[in-house]
Amino acid sequence: MGKLIYLIITRPDITYIVSLVSQLMHAPIVFHLSIVKCILRYLEGSIGSGIAMINNGHTEITSYSD
């Protein structure tokens, strides 16, 4: 689950289900494992999706506020 939680940084489409499953990890059962396997199958089928994080050489951070 730790790796899936880390993966939600670049894959916001799995954020909700990963957060639900991670709440159940204090007492996991076989059904929870099947949900994790479904998430992994989904990720395998959509490898090209996600947010691309590339290094463009800029280190400047810009923010806006009211």
ZADORO-748082 format. One record per residue: residue in three letters; x, y, z of N, C-alpha, C in turn; residue number from 1. Coordinates in Angstrom, 2 decimals, padded with zeros to 5 digits. Atoms other than C-alpha are relative to their C-alpha. Layout:
% ZADORO-748082
<r res="ALA" n_px="X" n_py="Y" n_pz="Z" ca_px="X" ca_py="Y" ca_pz="Z" c_px="X" c_py="Y" c_pz="Z" n="NUM"/>
...
//
This chain:
% ZADORO-748082
<r res="MET" n_px="000.82" n_py="-001.19" n_pz="000.00" ca_px="000.00" ca_py="000.00" ca_pz="000.00" c_px="000.86" c_py="001.25" c_pz="000.00" n="1"/>
<r res="GLY" n_px="-000.86" n_py="-001.18" n_pz="-000.04" ca_px="002.88" ca_py="002.37" ca_pz="000.65" c_px="000.40" c_py="000.47" c_pz="-001.38" n="2"/>
<r res="LYS" n_px="-000.38" n_py="-000.37" n_pz="001.36" ca_px="003.93" ca_py="002.27" ca_pz="-002.98" c_px="-001.18" c_py="000.58" c_pz="-000.76" n="3"/>
<r res="LEU" n_px="001.18" n_py="-000.56" n_pz="000.65" ca_px="000.36" ca_py="002.91" ca_pz="-004.14" c_px="-000.28" c_py="001.40" c_pz="000.52" n="4"/>
<r res="ILE" n_px="000.20" n_py="-001.34" n_pz="-000.55" ca_px="000.10" ca_py="005.88" ca_pz="-001.79" c_px="001.00" c_py="000.97" c_pz="-000.63" n="5"/>
<r res="TYR" n_px="-000.99" n_py="-000.84" n_pz="000.66" ca_px="003.33" ca_py="007.25" ca_pz="-003.27" c_px="-000.39" c_py="000.25" c_pz="-001.47" n="6"/>
<r res="LEU" n_px="000.37" n_py="-000.11" n_pz="001.41" ca_px="001.96" ca_py="006.64" ca_pz="-006.78" c_px="-001.12" c_py="001.00" c_pz="-000.25" n="7"/>
<r res="ILE" n_px="001.10" n_py="-000.93" n_pz="000.22" ca_px="-001.08" ca_py="008.87" ca_pz="-006.25" c_px="000.47" c_py="001.42" c_pz="-000.28" n="8"/>
<r res="ILE" n_px="-000.54" n_py="-001.31" n_pz="000.35" ca_px="001.23" ca_py="011.87" ca_pz="-006.67" c_px="-000.10" c_py="000.22" c_pz="-001.50" n="9"/>
<r res="THR" n_px="000.04" n_py="-000.13" n_pz="001.46" ca_px="001.39" ca_py="011.20" ca_pz="-010.40" c_px="-001.25" c_py="-000.61" c_pz="-000.62" n="10"/>
<r res="ARG" n_px="001.22" n_py="000.63" n_pz="000.51" ca_px="-001.87" ca_py="009.24" ca_pz="-010.75" c_px="-001.20" c_py="000.39" c_pz="000.86" n="11"/>
<r res="PRO" n_px="001.12" n_py="-000.44" n_pz="-000.84" ca_px="-004.69" ca_py="011.30" ca_pz="-009.19" c_px="-001.29" c_py="-000.77" c_pz="-000.26" n="12"/>
<r res="ASP" n_px="001.21" n_py="000.77" n_pz="000.28" ca_px="-007.27" ca_py="009.00" ca_pz="-010.82" c_px="-000.20" c_py="-001.17" c_pz="000.95" n="13"/>
<r res="ILE" n_px="000.13" n_py="001.11" n_pz="-000.95" ca_px="-006.56" ca_py="006.30" ca_pz="-008.20" c_px="000.00" c_py="000.48" c_pz="001.44" n="14"/>
<r res="THR" n_px="-000.11" n_py="-000.55" n_pz="-001.36" ca_px="-006.45" ca_py="008.63" ca_pz="-005.18" c_px="-001.11" c_py="-000.49" c_pz="000.91" n="15"/>
<r res="TYR" n_px="001.14" n_py="000.35" n_pz="-000.85" ca_px="-009.93" ca_py="007.84" ca_pz="-003.88" c_px="000.05" c_py="-001.46" c_pz="000.44" n="16"/>
<r res="ILE" n_px="000.04" n_py="001.42" n_pz="-000.35" ca_px="-009.76" ca_py="004.05" ca_pz="-004.03" c_px="001.20" c_py="-000.40" c_pz="000.85" n="17"/>
<r res="VAL" n_px="-001.18" n_py="000.31" n_pz="-000.81" ca_px="-006.21" ca_py="003.93" ca_pz="-002.64" c_px="-000.19" c_py="000.50" c_pz="001.44" n="18"/>
<r res="SER" n_px="000.23" n_py="-000.50" n_pz="-001.35" ca_px="-007.24" ca_py="006.10" ca_pz="000.31" c_px="-001.00" c_py="-000.89" c_pz="000.74" n="19"/>
<r res="LEU" n_px="000.95" n_py="000.90" n_pz="-000.64" ca_px="-010.21" ca_py="003.81" ca_pz="001.00" c_px="000.66" c_py="-001.31" c_pz="000.44" n="20"/>
<r res="VAL" n_px="-000.63" n_py="001.28" n_pz="-000.31" ca_px="-008.14" ca_py="000.64" ca_pz="000.87" c_px="001.06" c_py="000.18" c_pz="001.10" n="21"/>
<r res="SER" n_px="-001.02" n_py="-000.20" n_pz="-001.03" ca_px="-005.35" ca_py="002.14" ca_pz="003.00" c_px="-000.62" c_py="000.14" c_pz="001.39" n="22"/>
<r res="GLN" n_px="000.68" n_py="-000.09" n_pz="-001.28" ca_px="-007.88" ca_py="002.83" ca_pz="005.76" c_px="-000.34" c_py="-001.38" c_pz="000.56" n="23"/>
<r res="LEU" n_px="000.38" n_py="001.35" n_pz="-000.42" ca_px="-008.68" ca_py="-000.90" ca_pz="005.88" c_px="001.20" c_py="-000.89" c_pz="000.29" n="24"/>
<r res="MET" n_px="-001.19" n_py="000.83" n_pz="-000.13" ca_px="-005.08" ca_py="-002.09" ca_pz="006.17" c_px="000.35" c_py="-000.37" c_pz="001.44" n="25"/>
<r res="HIS" n_px="-000.28" n_py="000.39" n_pz="-001.38" ca_px="-005.13" ca_py="-002.28" ca_pz="009.98" c_px="-000.55" c_py="-001.40" c_pz="000.31" n="26"/>
<r res="ALA" n_px="000.54" n_py="001.36" n_pz="-000.16" ca_px="-007.20" ca_py="-005.49" ca_pz="009.65" c_px="-000.36" c_py="-000.55" c_pz="-001.39" n="27"/>
<r res="PRO" n_px="000.29" n_py="000.42" n_pz="001.37" ca_px="-006.83" ca_py="-006.75" ca_pz="006.07" c_px="-000.61" c_py="-001.40" c_pz="-000.07" n="28"/>
<r res="ILE" n_px="000.59" n_py="001.31" n_pz="000.29" ca_px="-008.88" ca_py="-009.63" ca_pz="004.70" c_px="000.23" c_py="-000.28" c_pz="-001.48" n="29"/>
<r res="VAL" n_px="-000.23" n_py="000.41" n_pz="001.40" ca_px="-008.80" ca_py="-011.50" ca_pz="001.38" c_px="-000.69" c_py="000.95" c_pz="-000.97" n="30"/>
<r res="PHE" n_px="000.72" n_py="-000.92" n_pz="000.88" ca_px="-011.37" ca_py="-009.12" ca_pz="-000.12" c_px="000.81" c_py="001.26" c_pz="-000.27" n="31"/>
<r res="HIS" n_px="-000.83" n_py="-001.19" n_pz="000.19" ca_px="-009.03" ca_py="-006.17" ca_pz="000.44" c_px="001.15" c_py="-000.26" c_pz="-000.96" n="32"/>
<r res="LEU" n_px="-001.06" n_py="000.38" n_pz="000.93" ca_px="-006.27" ca_py="-008.00" ca_pz="-001.38" c_px="-000.52" c_py="-000.03" c_pz="-001.44" n="33"/>
<r res="SER" n_px="000.56" n_py="000.03" n_pz="001.35" ca_px="-008.58" ca_py="-008.52" ca_pz="-004.34" c_px="-000.22" c_py="001.42" c_pz="-000.54" n="34"/>
<r res="ILE" n_px="000.15" n_py="-001.40" n_pz="000.44" ca_px="-009.28" ca_py="-004.76" ca_pz="-004.44" c_px="001.36" c_py="000.56" c_pz="-000.44" n="35"/>
<r res="VAL" n_px="-001.35" n_py="-000.46" n_pz="000.36" ca_px="-005.53" ca_py="-004.05" ca_pz="-004.48" c_px="000.42" c_py="-000.61" c_pz="-001.34" n="36"/>
<r res="LYS" n_px="-000.31" n_py="000.63" n_pz="001.28" ca_px="-005.13" ca_py="-006.56" ca_pz="-007.33" c_px="-000.74" c_py="000.68" c_pz="-001.14" n="37"/>
<r res="CYS" n_px="000.75" n_py="-000.74" n_pz="001.03" ca_px="-007.86" ca_py="-004.72" ca_pz="-009.26" c_px="000.68" c_py="001.32" c_pz="-000.32" n="38"/>
<r res="ILE" n_px="-000.71" n_py="-001.26" n_pz="000.21" ca_px="-005.99" ca_py="-001.45" ca_pz="-008.77" c_px="001.25" c_py="-000.24" c_pz="-000.84" n="39"/>
<r res="LEU" n_px="-001.22" n_py="000.31" n_pz="000.75" ca_px="-002.77" ca_py="-003.05" ca_pz="-010.04" c_px="-000.31" c_py="-000.37" c_pz="-001.44" n="40"/>
<r res="ARG" n_px="000.38" n_py="000.32" n_pz="001.39" ca_px="-004.56" ca_py="-004.47" ca_pz="-013.11" c_px="-000.39" c_py="001.26" c_pz="-000.75" n="41"/>
<r res="TYR" n_px="000.36" n_py="-001.26" n_pz="000.63" ca_px="-006.00" ca_py="-001.03" ca_pz="-013.82" c_px="001.26" c_py="000.78" c_pz="-000.38" n="42"/>
<r res="LEU" n_px="-001.25" n_py="-000.72" n_pz="000.27" ca_px="-002.53" ca_py="000.52" ca_pz="-013.56" c_px="000.78" c_py="-000.64" c_pz="-001.14" n="43"/>
<r res="GLU" n_px="-000.70" n_py="000.69" n_pz="001.08" ca_px="-001.08" ca_py="-002.14" ca_pz="-015.84" c_px="-000.61" c_py="000.33" c_pz="-001.36" n="44"/>
<r res="GLY" n_px="000.67" n_py="-000.31" n_pz="001.26" ca_px="-003.68" ca_py="-001.33" ca_pz="-018.49" c_px="000.07" c_py="001.45" c_pz="-000.40" n="45"/>
<r res="SER" n_px="-000.06" n_py="-001.43" n_pz="000.31" ca_px="-003.12" ca_py="002.41" ca_pz="-018.30" c_px="001.37" c_py="000.58" c_pz="000.33" n="46"/>
<r res="ILE" n_px="-001.37" n_py="-000.40" n_pz="-000.32" ca_px="000.65" ca_py="002.73" ca_pz="-018.12" c_px="000.33" c_py="001.39" c_pz="-000.55" n="47"/>
<r res="GLY" n_px="-000.33" n_py="-001.29" n_pz="000.61" ca_px="000.81" ca_py="005.77" ca_pz="-020.42" c_px="-000.73" c_py="001.18" c_pz="000.61" n="48"/>
<r res="SER" n_px="000.77" n_py="-001.09" n_pz="-000.61" ca_px="-001.60" ca_py="007.81" ca_pz="-018.29" c_px="000.74" c_py="000.55" c_pz="001.21" n="49"/>
<r res="GLY" n_px="-000.58" n_py="-000.59" n_pz="-001.20" ca_px="-000.73" ca_py="010.11" ca_pz="-015.43" c_px="000.56" c_py="001.37" c_pz="-000.28" n="50"/>
<r res="ILE" n_px="-000.59" n_py="-001.33" n_pz="000.10" ca_px="000.97" ca_py="013.41" ca_pz="-014.79" c_px="001.50" c_py="-000.16" c_pz="-000.23" n="51"/>
<r res="ALA" n_px="-001.43" n_py="000.09" n_pz="000.30" ca_px="004.39" ca_py="013.74" ca_pz="-016.40" c_px="000.75" c_py="001.05" c_pz="000.82" n="52"/>
<r res="MET" n_px="-000.83" n_py="-000.91" n_pz="-000.78" ca_px="006.94" ca_py="015.26" ca_pz="-014.05" c_px="001.39" c_py="000.00" c_pz="-000.62" n="53"/>
<r res="ILE" n_px="-001.28" n_py="-000.07" n_pz="000.69" ca_px="009.92" ca_py="016.41" ca_pz="-016.06" c_px="000.85" c_py="001.13" c_pz="000.57" n="54"/>
<r res="ASN" n_px="-000.93" n_py="-001.03" n_pz="-000.44" ca_px="012.98" ca_py="018.46" ca_pz="-015.22" c_px="000.21" c_py="000.96" c_pz="-001.14" n="55"/>
<r res="ASN" n_px="-000.18" n_py="-000.98" n_pz="001.07" ca_px="012.88" ca_py="021.64" ca_pz="-017.28" c_px="001.12" c_py="000.99" c_pz="000.30" n="56"/>
<r res="GLY" n_px="-001.15" n_py="-000.85" n_pz="-000.31" ca_px="015.91" ca_py="023.24" ca_pz="-015.62" c_px="-000.32" c_py="001.22" c_pz="000.83" n="57"/>
<r res="HIS" n_px="000.37" n_py="-001.17" n_pz="-000.79" ca_px="013.97" ca_py="025.91" ca_pz="-013.73" c_px="-000.15" c_py="-000.40" c_pz="001.46" n="58"/>
<r res="THR" n_px="000.13" n_py="000.24" n_pz="-001.43" ca_px="014.23" ca_py="026.08" ca_pz="-009.96" c_px="-000.80" c_py="001.10" c_pz="000.68" n="59"/>
<r res="GLU" n_px="000.77" n_py="-001.11" n_pz="-000.56" ca_px="012.05" ca_py="029.15" ca_pz="-009.50" c_px="-001.41" c_py="-000.45" c_pz="000.33" n="60"/>
<r res="ILE" n_px="001.35" n_py="000.34" n_pz="-000.43" ca_px="008.84" ca_py="028.70" ca_pz="-007.53" c_px="-000.83" c_py="001.27" c_pz="-000.02" n="61"/>
<r res="THR" n_px="000.89" n_py="-001.15" n_pz="000.09" ca_px="005.97" ca_py="031.07" ca_pz="-008.29" c_px="-001.31" c_py="-000.34" c_pz="000.70" n="62"/>
<r res="SER" n_px="001.28" n_py="000.22" n_pz="-000.67" ca_px="002.89" ca_py="031.44" ca_pz="-006.12" c_px="-000.82" c_py="001.28" c_pz="-000.05" n="63"/>
<r res="TYR" n_px="000.93" n_py="-001.13" n_pz="000.04" ca_px="-000.15" ca_py="033.68" ca_pz="-006.08" c_px="-000.95" c_py="-000.12" c_pz="001.18" n="64"/>
<r res="SER" n_px="000.96" n_py="000.01" n_pz="-001.10" ca_px="-002.45" ca_py="034.66" ca_pz="-003.24" c_px="-000.83" c_py="001.27" c_pz="-000.03" n="65"/>
<r res="ASP" n_px="000.86" n_py="-001.19" n_pz="-000.11" ca_px="-005.26" ca_py="037.08" ca_pz="-002.50" c_px="000.20" c_py="000.67" c_pz="001.32" n="66"/>
//
